[in-house]
Amino acid sequence: MSDKKLKVIVLTHGGAERFLELVAELREVEVVGIFAETATVKERPFVEKIKRSIRYDGYFATLKKLASRFVPTGKLVSDDASTIAQAQDSLAECAGRLNLPITKVNDYHSDEAIALLKATDADLGVLYGTNIVRETVFGIPRLGSINIHQGLAPLYRGGPTVFWELLNGEKEVGITVHFVAEKVDTGDILLQKTVPLDYDFNVYGFKYDEFLDDFRASMKEPSAQLLAEAVRQIAAGKEQRTKQDTTIGKRYRLPIKTEKDQLLSILKKRHEGGR
């Protein structure tokens, strides 16, 4: 790149504060827009919510939800919307502190949002924790868009991160920065690193959900640093792209109840074997 700053837009549902702090320190980069999508939780009919809850969490957990969270409007109350709203409030506070422009949009793919994205005349888009974004959006910046993926692509595409690595007996979890392509997590790789995966039975016992939450939280800092480094390299014109071989690995999806039970069984066997 020349002395001209790399103009970057950031698309996120929240949680990108540390990355924004790091990228704001790069003199060769200008963040010309942060776009927070507000309609992040897909609305589903009540019966479909019940079926999904049974599929992913089982009958007992679904009954507990119904007993404790059912309201007369015929909806299962969800903490998702509240959690996302809090995350976006934190994002807005960070943007204000760093003097970075932030815009809330209902849907990245709406005509209004696309017009706003195009108006930034951005060189590069950065996706940090979004739903699947189509090419009509990620293809707007001149150089395309990059994404932070917590998984060692192409072996682990999709998610959720850590769960599948733990179930498969991996000793580490990957972090990948890649260009965004039409298929999920398949674009050219820019940077990767791994972090050790070590389940501590003394701390967590068989409460693997707590372990997953803590481990994912610990990945935020190295993820933000790796993504900021990728932006720096692109701004300097020194990035190196590696094409993914998608014939290896697979795209993982949300684990269903039987797969969660399988992980619990595997952890019990590992614990017994380690005594």
C-alpha positions, 0 to 999 in steps of 0.5 A: 500500500502507499502512504494512503490509509487503509479505510476499514469498516467493521461489521459486528453484533458486539464484542469487538471492543478489544479489536477496535482498540488495537486497530485504532493504534495503527497509523496506516489504518482508518476505521471509517465505520462500525456497523452493528446489526440489531436484528440478530436473533431469528424469530421463530413460531412458538411450536418451532422453538419448543421442537428446537429446544428438545432437539438441542437441549432435551425434554427435561431442559425444555420442561424447565424452560417452560416452567420458569420462563413461559409467559402468557403471550405464548413466547419463551422469554430469551436472554439473547436479545438482552445480552446482545443489547448490552453488548452493543451498548458496550460497543457504542461506549468503546466507539465513542471513547475511540472517536470512531463512527458507529451505526446501528442497522436492522439488517446488513442486507437491507437496501438502507444498510447496503447504501450506508456501507457503500457510502463509506468507500471502504477498502476492507471489511472486517467481520467480528461476530456476525451471522452469515453475511452474503456477498452483496455485503462482504463484497462491497469493500474494494479488497473484500472482507476478512473474518475472525474464525475461532477454529483451525480452518479448514479442519474445523469450519463453522462452530461452535468452537471448542465443543467439537475439538473437546469431543474429538480429543484435540490438544489445541484449538485454532484461531483463523483469520481468512477472507470471506467467501460464499461458503462458510469459513472457506476463504483464503487464510491470512493468519492462524495460531493455536492455543492449548486445550486442556480440560481441568477436571479439578476445576470444572468436574463434568460441568463442561458448559462452564469450561466452554464459556471460560475457554472461549472468553480466554480466546478473545484477546489472541483473536483480537490481536491476530485480526489486528495483525492481519489488518496491519499486514494488508495495510502494508501490502505484506499479507500472504494468502493461502487457499484452503483445501476444503476436501479435508475437515468439515463444517460443524454445526450446533451440537444436538442433545445426543452429541452433548450427552456423548461429550459428557460420556467421553469426559467421564471416560477420560477422567476415569482413565486419568486416575 
